[in-house]
Amino acid sequence: MSKPRRSPGALKAAVRRRLPGLLLLSPSLVLLAVFVYGLIGWTVKLSLSDEHDALGNKGFVGLKNFIDLFTEDISGRFVHSLKNLLVFTAVFMLGALIMGLLWALLLERARAARASSGPSTCSRWRCRSSPRASWRWLMNSADGDKAGGLNRIFHDLHLGFLENPWWTDPDWGMAAMALPAIWQLSGYVMALFLSGFRGIPAELREAAAMDGASGYRLYRHVLFPQLTPTALSALIILGHMSMKMFDLIMSVSGAQWLTEVPAVYVWQTLLTSDYAKAAAISIILLLLVAVVIVPYLVYNNRVERRS
C-alpha cells in the first residue's frame, strides 16, 4: 500500500518550519564535515598510499601499511607500543576509578560536615594542579645519594626498600607512568561519582533506613547499584583519554622505547616525513577509540529510547 503524498502546501510548510534550524546549524555542520569527517577521509586515503618521505605520494598500496606495522616493523615497535598502551590503560582506568570512587565516598559521607565548614579558603594558585613536568622530577629513577623526587624522600626517611626505577623499569615502567594520569583524572572521576550520589532519590535511603539496613548494606545494595551508569561513563571517558595519551608521556619520559605508545610513535614518524605510516597508526587508534565509544553510544541511545 503506497504512502499518501504530501501536498505542495504541506511540503512548503515543512520547509519553512525546518529551514531556520538548518540555517542556524549549517556553520557547525560545514565545519564538522570539513575538519572532522573530511580530515578523517584524507587520513584514510593517506594511510593507503606510498607516501613515506617528503617526495610525495608514489601510488596506492592498499592495506600494505597496516600489514607492515604488525609484520615487517623492525623489532616489533608498533606491537610494543600497543602492549605499553594496554598496560597503561588498564592501570590508569582501574586506579582512577578506584581513587575517584573512594574520594567521592568520603566526601559524600562527610557532606554535612563539609557544608557547615564555611567557604573554602583555597587560593587560585594553591588549588591549581601541579604541572605535568613536575612528575619527571618526582619519578626520578636514581637511588641512594643521587636520588631525587620520591626516591630522595624514601632515602632520607630510611625507607630505601621503597626506592624503585619508576618508568625506567622494563617490566613495570608503564604501570608507573600511569600514576601521574591517575592523580590528574581521579578528581574528575570523583566529580562524576559525586554527581551520581546527588542524583539518587532520598526515598531510597529512607526506605533502606526503615528496613534496618546498616551503612554497609545501604551502600552495597542500594547506592552503589545506582552508580552503574556513572561508572560506565567514567570507564568510557578514561579509556578514550588513555588511548590518546601523549603530552603526559612526553613530559615525564620523552620519546623513549620503554614508554612509547602509538600516539608518540605517530609523532616520531611525522618527524621523519613518513606520512603514510603515521596515517595508518592514526587510523588504528581511531578504530580502537571507536571500539570503546560506539558500543557505549548504542547502549545509551537504547536506554534513552526506553525511558
Secondary structure, 3 states (H helix, E strand, C coil): CCCCCCCHHHHHHHHHHHHHHHHHHHHHHHHHHHHHHHHHHHHHHHHCECCCCCCCCCCECCCHHHHHHHHCCHHHHHHHHHHHHHHHHHHHHHHHHHHHHHHHHHHHHCHHHHHCCCCCCCCCCCCCCCCCCHHHHHCCCCCHHHCCHHHHHHHHCCCHHHCCCHHHCCCCHHHHHHHHHHHHHHHHHHHHHHHHHHCCCHHHHHHHHHCCCCHHHHHHHHHHHHCHHHHHHHHHHHHHHHHCCCHHHHHHCCCCCCCCCHHHHHHHHHHCCCHHHHHHHHHHHHHHHHHHHHHHHHHHHHHHHHC
